[in-house]
Amino acid sequence: MFVKSQLQPILRSVLIFLFLMSFYQVLVSGGVLPASDGVSLIQNNIVKAQRYVYQDDCDLKMVIVGSSLAGNINVKHIGKGVKSIAFAGGASQTGLEIVKRSKSKPPILLVEINDTIIRQIDTNLVDDLYHPIFYWLRQYLPMMREEYRPVSVFIDYLKSRRQQYTNLSKEKLDSLEARNLTPELAQKAIQMIVEVESQPLSKNDAKNIEKEAEFIKSQIAEIKKNRGVKVVLFDIPLESRVNAAIRRKQVAELTKKLFPSDRFDWLPPPKEREWRTNDGVHLIRSDARDFAEFLRDNTILDLRF
């Protein structure tokens, strides 16, 4: 009797826990709880990756891999069936590895190629995605995914981030940018990038870029074994002052040499214009929308709505 009386509270707690977990799963599966995009840059990266790996992608038409420069592009402005696994603070190698190991293979794979490839692959993120136990749990129990963490869902709901910029005009978007709200700080940030890019590319950085380029080539070769995938390389325009800096030019020349156009498909650059950023490298929202439309109009498949 003593043992039974001790087990009853434990059993009751277990049953309550299972009930709450089951109830939460029902809310998730029923679409009652909205998914969160993440409340931090790291969490946002995880959510992007998990959505690509664990969700059904039968209508997948194009995938973009890269860094935060590419991640700044809203794929909704490109068209249906487009996904981005471009990560803040990351590089194309991580997205390529996810595509390589995933069952979902897009007809078109856009790969950002610039000096961000020096950052290397995020092995921790990739290994976690394909962990044998967690892979199964997240595949069949969506509540185990990062996007359905209760705190994240609640915070995302309060912020209502999904609808914040959806229907605003480009003029209204521009008025909300840091370069207009805090012009002095924005110009200081841009000038810092210009100063960094005004220094010649170091031999060590060039060597590391070459090393990562070889790794990317092997990833692309593996992905291309699936003959339905067309890989297209691209770069993202920056502030004209940054584009004109010596390091930026040297990196562009080096990457074109490492990925020659007779062996790799490159997306042609957009028409020359003044591309605007808040920090020298990340396009403001209206210009990111323009670049998204450029990607839409210059890819092979008809991705328009």
N, C-alpha and C positions, 0 to 999 in steps of 0.2 A: 504493500500500500504506500509505503514511503517513497519507493522508486517511482511509482505511478504518479504520485502527487508532484514529484519533481519534474517529470516529463511533460505534464499537462501544459504548463506555461510555455515551454519550449515549442511543443506541438502547435499550440495556439498561435504563437508568433510566426511560425513557419507557414501556417495556413493563411494568416492575414497577409504575410508577405507575398505568397503565391497568388492570392486573390487580387492584391493591388497591382502586381506585375501583369497578371492576365487582363485586368481592367485597362491598364495603360496600353497594352498591346492592341486591345480592341479599339481604343480611341485612335491609335496610330493607324492601324489597318483601315479603319473606317473613314479616315481623312478628317476626323474631327480636330485633331491637333495639327496645326501648320508646322511644317519643317523649318528649322532654323538654318540660316546660311553660315552661322558661326558668329560668335561675339568677339573674336580676336583673329588676327591674321593667321596664326597657327591653326586655330580651329577651322577657319574658313578653308585652308588648304586641305585639311583632313576631310571635311564635308565634300569638297569637290572630288577628291580622289575616291571616296567611298561611293558617291553617287554614280561615278563612272563604272566602278567595278561591280557593284551589287545590284544596280537597277537594270531593268530590261531596256535594251537599246536596239530594238528591232527596226526603228526608223532612223537610226544613226546615219548621217550623211557626211559630217565633217567634224574633226577634232583638232583643237588648237593646243599645242604644248609650248611651254616657255616659262618666262619669269613673270614678275609682277607687271612688267611693261605690257606683255600680251594679256595678262590677267585683268588688266584695266579695261579691256574691251568687253562690252556687253554683247554676248552672242545672240541675244534676242534681236539685235539690230542687223544681224547677218541673215538669219532665217531659221526655219524649223529644222530640227534634226542636227543642230550644231552644238557641240559641247566644248567646254574649255577645261583643261587640266593644266593651266598655267599657274604657277605658285608664287606667292609673295616671298621674296628672299630666296627663291629657288632657281632652277634652270631646266632647260629642255630635257636633259637626261632623265630626270625623274618621271616626267610625263611619258617619254618614250618607253621607259621600262614598264610603266603601267600598261600602256597599249600593247607592248610586246607580250606581256604575261596574261593579258585579259582575253576573254573569249570574244569581246566586242572589238571588231576591226573596222574602222571607218573607210569608206571609199576614198576620202581625201584626208590626209594628215598634214596640217600646217605646222612647221617646226621653226620656232624663233631661233635665229642664229646671230649672235653678237657677243660682246665680251661677257655677258652673263653666264655663258657656258663654263666659265672658269670656276664657278661655284660647286660643280660636281653634283652627283646624284645623292638624293636624300634616302639612304638605305634604310633608315629607321622607319620612315613612312611606308616604303614599299614592302618591307618585311612584315610590318603590322597588318597591312592590307591582306596579305596572303598567308597569315598565320593559320595553320590547319584548323584549329578549334574556333577562333574568332571569325574566320571566313564563313564557316557554316552557320554560326549563330547570327551574324549580320545578314547573311543571305536570306535566311528564313524567318528571322525575328527582327524586323526593321527598328524596333524600339532600342535595339542594342547599338544602332548607328549613332555617330556623333551628332547628326542633325536633329535627333530626338531627345537629347539630354534635356531633362525638365527645366533646369535653370536657363539654358540657352533658348529654349522655346519660349519661356516666359519673358525673357529680356527682349527677344526679337519681336514678340507680340507688342510689347510696350513701345518699342521704337517704330514699329510699322515701316520698316526700311523698304519693304518691297514696293510700296506705293509712293515713296517719297519723291522720286524723280521721274516717274513713269510718264506723266502727261505734261511735263513742263516744256516750254519752248526753249530753243537754243539760247535765246537772249536771257531768259530767266535762269537757265543753267549757268551761264557765264557769270551772272551777277552773284551767284552763290560760291564761286570759286575763290580759293585763297588768294590768287593773284589780284583779285578785285577787292576782297574783304580786307586782306592784309598785304597790300602791294609791296611795302618795303621788305617784309620778311620773305615774301615769295622771290623778290629780286635777289636778295642775299643768298637764298638757297640755290637759285639758278647760277649765280656768280660762283658759288663754291664748286658746283659741278664743272663749270667752264674752266676754272683753275686746275681742277684735277685732270680734266681731259686735255689741257694745254701742255701737260707733261708727256714726253715721248713714251711710247709703249716699252716697258722694261723687258729685258731678255728673259727674266724669270716668268713674267706674265705671258709673254709670247710662247714660251716653252709649255706652260700649263694649258694654254688655249689649244696648242697643237696636240697635246696629250688627250685632252677632252674631246677634241674633234675626231680623233681616231676611235674613241669609245662610241661616239655618236654614230659614226659610219658603221660600226659593227651592229649597233642597235637597229639602224635603218635597214641594213642588209637582212637582218633577221625578220623584221616586220615585212619587208618586201617579198619574203618567201610566200606570203599570202598574196597572190597575184591580183587580188581585187583592190589593193591599197595603192594609191598614188601619193607619194611623199613630195611636198613642196616646201622649200625653204623660204623664209622671209625675214625682213628686219623691220623695225618700227621707227618712223621718223621722230626726231627730237627737236628741241629748240634749234633754230638756225645757228646760233652761236656755239652750241654744243656740236652740231654736225660738222661745223667748220674747223673744230679743234683738231690738233695734230694726232692725238691718241685715237680719237674716234675714227679718223681717216685711216690710220694704220691698222686698226682692228678690222675695219671694213675690207681693206685690201688683203689682209691675212686670211680672213674667213672666206673670201672669194677664191683665194688661192688654194685653201684647204678643201673647199667644196666647189670645184670647177664646174662651170655651167655645162660642159660636155658630158658630165657624169651625174649631175644633180639638177633638178628643176628648181629654178628660183622664181619667185613671184616678182614681176617687174615693179619698180618703185612707183609710188603715186606721183602725180604731177607736182612740180615744185610749188610750194606755198609756205606761208609762215605757220608752222605747227606750234601750238601753245601748250605750255605745261605750267604746273605750280612749282616744280622743283628742278626743271631742266630735262627730266627724262620721262615722267609720267604724264601722258596727255590729259588735258582737262576733259570733262565729260562730253562736251559738244564736239570737240575734235576727235575724241575716241569714237564717237558715233560716226563721224565722217570716215574715219579709217575703217570702221566695221562695214560701212556701206561700200567702201572701196574693195574690201575683201569679198563681199557678197558679189560685186559686179565683175570680179576678176578671177573667180574660181570656176571650175569646169561645170559642175553640176548646177542645175537651177535650184537655188536654195531659197528663193523668195517666197513670201507668204502667198 
